[in-house]
Each structure stands twice: as C-alpha cells, then as structure tokens.
Amino acid sequence: MEFKDAIKISINNLRANKVRSFLTMLGLVIGVMAIIIIMSVGAGAQSLIINQIKGFGTNIITIMPGSSDESGPPTAIMGITITTLKYEDSLALEKKSNVEHAVAASAFLTGQGTFSWKDSSIETNFTGTTANYLNVEEAEVERGRFFSKSEEKSMARVIVLGSVIAEDLFGNQDPIGETIKIKKHAFKVIGLMKERGVVGLENQDNKAFIPISTSQKLLLGVDHLGSIRIKIDSTENVDQSIEEIKQTLREQHDIDNPKDDDFTVRAAAQALEIVTTITDALKFFLAAVGGLALVVGGIGIMNIMLIAVNERIREIGLRKAVGARNINLVTQFLAETIVITLIAGAVGIIIGAIISGLVALVANYLDYDWDYIVSLQSILLGLGISSLIGLVFGLYPAIKTSKIEPIAALRYE
C-alpha cells in the first residue's frame, strides 16, 4: 500500500467517526492555539515595551539617585526616597565642558496634589522640570508657551497642562491665562501641551508641568531631584557620554571610589537590550508551558487510537489474512495519526492567529503601540511539535496493531 492510499483511507475513517475524530483533535487544537497566542501576544508585548523605550529616544541617558550594580535596578525605583541628586547636578551635566556630546539636560521631580478651578477639582500628579524639557523629550506646546529659564530658577507660579488634565478641569473652555490652585497656591496657566499619547507606558497627556524650583520649595519642601535626563547628539556617543556623566557626578559629589557612587546612569539602548533578552526568555518559557497541552493532546490521541485498534481487530485480521504485511498496518495507523495532528495543528494556528489579532486590535484601540505578530517561527513550532507528538503517541497503537495474529483477530467478537 502506498502512503497516499493510506492517507485517503485515513481521511475516510475520520469522516466516518466525526465525533471521535473531533475529540481526538481537541487537545492538540488547544495546545497549538496556546503556542500561537503565547508567541504572538509575547511578541506584541515585547514590541509595545520596545516601542515605548524607543519613544523615549535611544540617545537619551537617565540618571537616578542611589547606587546599583551594572545589571540591577536603581535603588530609587524600590520605593525608597533618596536625595543624592541636586539641581546643580543637572546644570553641570548640560555643560559641553563636562559632557561633550550633551544637547540638553532636564531635571524631574514628581508630586501629587489637588488641582482646583472654580467648582472643578481633580487629584493628579504634577511634574517639576526645567525649561529644557521640550528639547529633551521632543515635546511641543500646542497653545501658549512653556516656562523660561528665568522662571525655572525664580519659583515662578506658572503651569503648563497636558490635554487630559486641561479637559478634566476646564472642559471646552480655553485654559490659557486662567488661574488654578494647587495646595492652596495659585498658578497661572501659560501653556497647553500638544497631545503625545502613551510614551514609556505613561499617558503623557495626563501630566502638568511647573518650574523645578517651584515644585521643590513651594509645593514639596525638598531640595533634591527625582531624576535627570540628558539628550545626546547621537546614539554612537552614548557610551562615551555615560562615562563623562559618571565622572562629572563624582566630582560634584566628592566621590573618589566608583564603588561609592550614589547615583545610577542608564541609557535607553541598554534598557532595550535587557528588555529584549528578558521578554524573549519569558516568551519561550510560556510557549513551553503551552506545549504541555500538546502532550495532553498526544495522550488523548494514543487512547483514542488504542480504542480504534480494539474496534477494528476483525478488520485487521481480515487484511492480514489477504496478505497485508505488518508495515502496511503500521503505516495505516500512523497515517491516521498524522492526518489528525496536521488538521488539528492547522485549526489551532488559524484560531490562535484570530485571537491574537483580536488582542492586538483591543490593545491598539486602547492607544497602545502594539504590533500584530504571528511569526513563521511560531507556526513551524506549533506544527512541528504537534506532528512529533502525533508520531510519538501514535506509534504504540500502530505497533500493537501489527502484532495481532490473523486467526485470533478473525475470531474476535
């Protein structure tokens, strides 16, 4: 018997036992579908994070207070308030004499308060920053203006609103020139930021910006910074700039031994590499977990095929009596298993791709930069594993079939 004839007979047998065939395939369909969804959603989530990091700019260097090792997280992100970064540090870092390729540096300090205007009030965050913010972040003012360098240093009570805060507080009214109160202090609205959406996993339109000195002394009563961000003229100069930044801060903080550094310097490009490595490992780990469903499906195939062997013992005996060889029977049962696994794999890929597409649609509808990715790698992985499992778990029933004696089979009731 040729293999193509075995395939035709297998398809006819599957049609004759539709319910059993469906139940046999179900475990494999779920397993392949899980692998496709996990790989696709993992790739989409990876693209989201990478796109957000790229949105910050691969030529951006961030300095945070507190030390860390080269690969570990900065101490500042662990909920510990560290006060080692000062406004003077940001001024030193934007000097060409200290950091040759620095384009601009901007200081940041975040606080929270109640914004009120007439009868409207909202509880939200505010960001104390410097006049260089627009240059560093490549942001734009839609109406009005951003505050100046002199206002940055003089505790000016001015504020620039993101579009979401402006709408929540003022509705359809133009906020430019209006006065709002934050912690009982009056601030004049001088600008409205152009919409940016989600960058760095944060909605940039839900922010309000005030001069750094005002946030430090008037609203928060502190003299430290939350972070400093520096824009470098080219990605190629980031590594050199990192070393110059470290040296400058050591001089600023009177540090002789690098082990005593009280700051952490990170580049977006470094974060990109770390995130890619972590998400790749996580993606394949989850795919391996999804593969367990395929093993369960393979066990189901073996059980169903063993039942099929018992149901067709007389047929097997008859075929042996008329000259069928053991290899013909093994080929027949393996062909049925292969057909089942390939059909189940194809259905699982289609369903998985559809569900992954729906996830991508929802994510993009929620304004996340999510890429829809169903890679050839995931398709081949799903089909390959399902076919392998089909062969492995179908082999035992096939071999058992070949060992049945013709006379005993023909007498079987």
N, C-alpha and C positions, 0 to 999 in steps of 0.2 A: 504493500500500500504506500503510495506517495504521500508526502507530508501535506500537500494541498488537498488531497482527498480526505485526510484525517481532519483538516480544518473545516471542510464542508460538512462532514458528519458531525463534528463538534457543534457547529452553529445550529444544525437541525435538532440536536439533542437539547441545546439550550432553549430553543424555541418551544420544544415540547414540554419543557419544565420551567415555565416562566417565573413562577413564584420562587422556586428553589434557586434558580439562577440569580434572581434579584437579591435574595437574602445572602447568597454566597458573595455577591459583588459588594454588598453594602459596606462591610468593614473596610474593604480596600478603597472604595469611593471616599469614605470619610477620612481615611489615612492620607490619601493623595491630596484631597481637598485641603486638609490641615497643613500639609507641607507647602502647598502653593500659597495659601493665605499667610502662613507664618513668614515665608520668604518674601512675599510681596509687601506685607504690612511692615516687616522688619526693614526692607529696603526703603519703603516710603518714609518710615520714621527716621531712618538714617539720613535720607535726603532732606527731611524737614530740619533736623538739627544742623546738618552741614550747611544748608542754605541760610539758616539763621546766623550761624557763625560767620559765613561769608558776607551776610548783610552788615555785620559789624565792620567788615573790612579786614582782609588778610594782612594789611600793612598797619594794623592797629596793635599797640602794646598796652597792656593794662598792668598797673601797679596797685597792689592791695597791701594793707597793713598786716604785719605779722609774718613770721617765717614759715617756710615749708621746705620739704625736700624737692628734688627736681621733678618727680612724677606725682607727688602727693598734692592734695587740695590745700589752698591757703587757709591758715587758721581763721581768718576773718569770716569765711563762709560757714563756720560751725556755730554761729550764734554768739560768739564771744566779741565783746567790744574792745577793739584795740586802737590806741590813739597815737600811733607812731608816725603817721603821715600828716604833714602840715601844708598849709597853703604856700609857704615859702619853697617847699619841695617842688611844687608844680611850676613855680616861676623859674626855678633853677633848671628844670628839665627842658623847658622850651627854649633855652639859650643855645644857639648854634655852637658856642664855645664848649658846651658840655656834651650835647648830643648833636653831632654833626648833621645828621640827616632828619632831624625833627622838623616837621612842618608846623605843628601846633600841639599844645597840651591843654587839657581841660580837667579841672578838679570837680569831684562829685561828692555830695553829701545828701542822704535821703532822710526825710522826716515825714510825719503824718500830722494832720490837723483837720479841723472843720473849716470849710470854705463857706462863707455866707454872703449873700447879696439880696437885699430887701427881704422878701419872705422865703427865699430859696436857700437851702444849705445842703452840702454834701460832705461826707467824711472821705478824705482821699489823701494820697501821698503827694509830696512836693519834692522837687529836686533842686538843691542848691548847686549852682555850677558857675562857670566863668564865661566870659564873652566869646571865647574860642570854641564854645560848644558847637556852633553851626559848622565850623570848619572841620573839626574832628569827626563829628557824626555825619557830615554831609547832609544836614537837615536844612529846611527852608522855612522862612516866615511867609505865611500867605497874606496876612494883613498886618499893618503896623510895623513894629521893629523889634529886634532883640535888644537886650540891655548892653550898654557900652562898658569899656574897660574901667572908666572912672566910676560908673555905677556899681561895678563888681567890687571895687575897693572901698566904697564910701557908705556901705549899708543902705543903699537906696531901696525904698519900699515900692518896687515895681515888680510886675509879674507878667510872664508870657504863658498863655494857656494852650493846651492841646485841644483838638476839636471835640473830643468826647466830653471833657470837663466843661468846655465852653457851652456845649449844647445842654448838658445836665443842669448847669447853673443859670444860663441866660435864655435857654430855649432858642427862639428865632431872632432874638434881639442881638444887635452888634455889641460885643463886649468891649471894644476898644474905647478907652477913656473912662470906663466905669471903675468904681472903687469897690473892692471886695475886702472882707475881713478874714484874717487867719489868726487864730488865738488872740482875738481882740485887737490885732494890729491891722491898720488899713493899708491896702496895697492897690496901686493904680495899674489897671490892665493896659499894657503898652503894645501887646502883640498877640497874634493868633497863629499857631504853627500850622504848616501845611500837613495834610494827612500823610502818615507813613505806614500805618497798619502795624502788624506784628513783626518785630525785629528782635532777635535774641530771646525769643519766647516771651517777650513782653509787648503789650499793646502800647506803642509809643504815643498814641493819640490820647491816652489816659494819663498824661503827665502835665505838671505845671512847673515852670522854671523861674527861680528867683536868684538874685546875686548870691554868690557863695558866702560873702561876709554877712549878709542879712540872715541867711539860714543859720550860720554858726552862732552869731552873737545875739541876735534878736529873738529867733524862734526856738533854737535848741540849746543855747548856752554852752557851747563847746568850742574848742579851738583846733580840732583835728578834722581830717577828711575821711570819707568812706573809700575813695579810690581816686586814681589819676589815670587818664587815658591819653596816650600820645600817638599822633599820626605821623608815620614815617613816609618819606618821599617815594620809596619803592620797597616792594617785598624783599628784593635781594639785599637790602640794607638792614633788615630786621635783626639778624643775629648780631651784627656789629653794634647796632643801637642798644640792644639788650645789655651788652657788656658795658657800654658807656653809661647807661641809666644806672646800673648797679654801682659803678664807680662813683658817679655823682651823688647818689643817695648815701653811700658810705661816707663820703666827705661831709655831706650835710648832717649826718647823724653821728659823726666822730667814731666810725667803726673801722678798726684795723684788720680784724679777722673776719673773712667771709662767713665763717660758721656762726658769727654773731649777728648776721643780717636780721633786721626787724621789719623786713618788707618782702614781698613776693612779686616777681616780674614774670608775666605770662604774655605770650604772643598768640593771636588768634590762629595763626598757622599751626602752632604747637597743639592747641586745643583741637584743631581739625584732625590731626594725626591720631591723637589719643581717642577721640570720639569714634573715628572710623574703625580703629582696632577693637574697641570695646563693643560697638554695635555689630561688627562682623562676627565676633565670637558669640555674642548673645543670639544672633540670628541663626547660626548653625546649631547652637545648643537647643534652641526651641524647635528647629527642624528635626533634630534627633528625637526629641520628645514626641513630635508628631509621627515619627517613624514607628513608635511603639504601637500606634493604632494600626499600622500596616501589619505588624507582627500578629496582632489580634485577628486582623482580617485573614492572614495566612493560615492561622489555626482553624478559622472558620471554613476556609477552602478545604483543608485536609479532612475535616469532619464530614463536610458535605460530600466530598469525593469518596470517602470510605462508605458512606451510605449508598452512594451511586453504585459502588462496586458490589455491595450486597444485593441491590435491586436488580443488577444485570448479570448475575452469576450464570444463569441459564444461557443468556446471550453470549457470554464469554466462552462457555463450554461448547456451544454450537460453532462459534467461529474457530475455536481450536480444533474441533473435530473435522472441519472442512479445510484445514491446512494453515490457519493463521499462526504465525510464529510469535514468540514472546515479545520480540522487538516491535511487532505490529501493535500489540495491545498496549505496551508501554507508550508508544508513540501516540496512540489514540487518546489515552487518558491525559498525557502531558499536553497534547494539542488542546483538549477541552480546558485545561487549567490556564494555558497561555491565552486563549481567546477570552476567558473570564477576566484575567488580570489586565489585558490590554484594553478591553472595553471599560472596565472599572477605572483604570488609570486615566483614559480619555475623558470619561464623565467627571471624574474628580478634578481634573485640570480645568475643564470648562466651568464647573460650579465654583471652584476656587478663584478663577480669574474674574468671574462675575462679582462674587462677594468682595474681592479685593478692589475692584473698580468702584463698587458702592462705598467702600470705606474711603477711597480717595476722593470721591465726589463730596461726601459729607465733610471731610477734612478741609477741602478747598472752599466749600460753602461757608465754613466757619472761619475763613480767611487765613488758613494755614497753608504755607508753601509746600504742599505735599505732592510728590511725584508718583504717578501710577506706574509701577514697575512689576511686570511678570517676566522674569528673565528666562532665557533658554536654559540656563543652569538649573533653575528650579523645576522646569518641565522635564528635563532629562533625569534629574534626581528622582522626581516622583515616579516617572515611568520605569526608570531603571530599578528602583527599589521594589516597586510593585511586581515587576516581571521576575526579579530574582526571588522574591518571597513566593510568588506563584510556582516557580520551578522547584524551589526547595520543599515547600509543603505539598506540592502535587506529586513529588517523586515517590514518596512512600506508598500512597494508594496505587500508583501505576505499577510499581514493582510487585505489590501484593496481588494485583490482577494477574500478572504474568505467571505467578506461582500456582494458580488454581489448576487442579487436574481436570481434564475434559470430562471424564466419566463421572467424577463427583459433582461437577458443575451441572451436568445434564440431569442428574438425579435430584438436584437441589430443589426444594419446594419453598 
